[in-house]
Amino acid sequence: MAYSQQSDVENVFGIQNVLRWSNLDNNAPTADTNRIAVACSLADEYINNRLTNSIYLIPLQIRGNAGVNTMYMITDLSARWAGCWLYESRGMADNQLDDGEIDVTGNAISRHRKYVDKMLDQIRQGKILLPCVYIRNYTTQPQVFG
């Protein structure tokens, strides 16, 4: 199950921005759905990799009767990361540094990526709990090892 899809990315960044960022050809009249799907897949892999060795079974799955659509936070994080990838992979130059490199650390889009990383860190550290399946050997009860 994908964590996000095109409509989720559009909900965060807007339909016109996603259309523009998804196309390597600036004159295309519609969004490149293949590039958007790749961005969403890469976002899912990024989230899964960041949450590896956390308390959750990867890929994330809804726990028990928590409901079908309760992974809103993960959907949002995946959509934000996918939008960042679409924007940055076009090679859009926000700031040119003296050595010719592109500085994307100060643009508005990079704030979304920083937010994603901050939230994933908090999830991995157990500061934010998700309604997802725990790994089998995880327990919230103290354990005694002999």
N, C-alpha and C positions, 0 to 999 in steps of 0.2 A: 504494500500500500504506500503510495507516494504521500509525503507529508503536505505538499502544496502542489498547486496547479496554476495554470495561466491566470485564471480569475483571481486567485489569491494574490499573485504578484501585482496584478492590475489594481486590486483594492488598496494596496500599500502605496504604489507609485503612480497610479493613474494610467488609463488606457493609452493615451497618446505617448507618454514617456516609454511605456513598455513596447509599443509599436516601433518607436524610433530606435530604442536601444537594442531591440531584437534583430533589427535589419542592418546588415553590413552595407547594403545599398540604400543610401538615404532617400531614394525615390520610390521605394516599394510602398504600395498603398495599404498593405495589410501586414499584420505582425507575422514574424517568422516563427510559427508554432514549433518547429523542430528545435530551433535554438532555445526557445523558452522551456521546452521539455528537457533539454540537456541541462539548462541552468537549474531546474528543479531537481533533477537527478543528482547533480553535483552538490546541491544544497543538502539533500538527504544524506549523501555520503559524508559530507562534512559534519553534520549533526551526529550521525552514527559514530564517526571516528572520535569526535569530542566527548561523547558519552560512553565510549567503551571504558570498561573498568569502573563504571558507576554502579548504582544499585539496580539499574534497569536492564531487562532483556533487550537486546538489540537485534533487529530493528524494533523500535518502540511499538507496543501494542496496548490497546485499552484493556484495563484490568476489570474482569468480572462484569458486573452490571453498571459500570461507570457511565455507559451511554455511548452511542455511536460517534457523536460529534464533539467530544470533550477534549480533544487535543488541540484546542485553539491556539495555545501558546506555541506549540511546536509548529503548527501550520504557519503562524505569523513569523516565527524565526526563520523557517525554511523559505518563505516568500521574500523576506527582507534580504537573505543571503543570495537568493536567486536573482533578485533585482540588482544587487550590487555587482554580481558577476556579469550580468548583461551589460550594465553601464561600463564597467571597467574593461571588459574584454573587447570593446569596440576601440580601445586605445584613445579614448577621449582625453585630451590634455587640459587639465584644470590649471596646473601651474608647471611651468618649465623651470627646472633647477639649473644652476650655473653649469653643471656638468652634462646637461642635455637630458638627464633623467626626468621622468614625469613624477610629480608629487601629488598623489591622490589622498594623502592623509588629512588634508584640511577641507576637502569638499563635503557637501551635505550628505552625499551618498555614503561616505566612509563612516559617518556617525551611525548609520544603520548597522554596518558590519561590527563596529565596536559594541553596539547594544546587543547584537546577537552573541558575540563572544562573552560579554559580561553575564548575560542570562544563562548561557550554557555552563559557564563556570559555576554559577550559583546552583544550577540543577545538579551538576556533577558533585558538588560539595554537600548536597543535601539541604541547602538553604531554601530551595524551592522544590516541592514535591509534585510529581505528576501522577495522574490517575492511570499509570501504566503498570504492566507486569514486571514484578521484581525478578532478579535472577534467583534461581532455586536455593542457593545457599545463603541468601541474604535474610537476615532477621532483624527486627527492631528490639528483640529481647537480648539481654546480656548472655554471653556464652562463657563457659569455663573450659579451658583447655588444660589437659593434664599432662 
